[in-house]
Amino acid sequence: MATNEGRGITRRTVFGGLAASAALGLTGAALATGGKTPTPETLLNLVTALEDVPTEEFDWGTLKWLMSGENSPGAEQTVGIAQIFPGKGNPVHYHPNCEEVLYMISGRGIHSLGEERIELCPGMAIRIPQDVRHNMVNTGWETIISLVTFSSGEREAVFLK
């Protein structure tokens, strides 16, 4: 059993503990009164590692879903890592049941959002509202790597091409 003896409490341990508590449904009142103790099985559904999730491969790039209702029962969000290869783009699509937020980690590209075109580079984020047609085309020489999140654990995508 892990203890905190001999270790200082840090922002990371406090916020990590709060995040895990919120994910387990433990309210401030429940924590104050002892709350419930997560089981090892519960924790397995709350933690994933990039190397442990399958890679979806396409001619334009890859997707890895770190969290979703599929691999973390009860999840109310979807989180993944997307790669788009140089000169390639994912198909135009939309999400009928959720919005998407995309954060650029590396690479450069043009993101279509309805009729608009927006150039994105590392450090930029874009929010794509539900039902808005969109896609990303890599206009640079390096692979785009982006963090993608969705406001539903059961993300739906409709492809138009």
Secondary structure, DSSP 8 states (H G I E B T S, - for coil): ----TT----HHHHHHHHHHHHHTT--HHHHHTT-----HHHHHTT---GGGS--EE-SSEEEEEEE-TTTSTT-S-EEEEEEE-TT-B---EE-TT--EEEEEEE--EEEEETTEEEEE-TT-EEEE-TT--EEEEE-SSS-EEEEEEES-TT---EE--
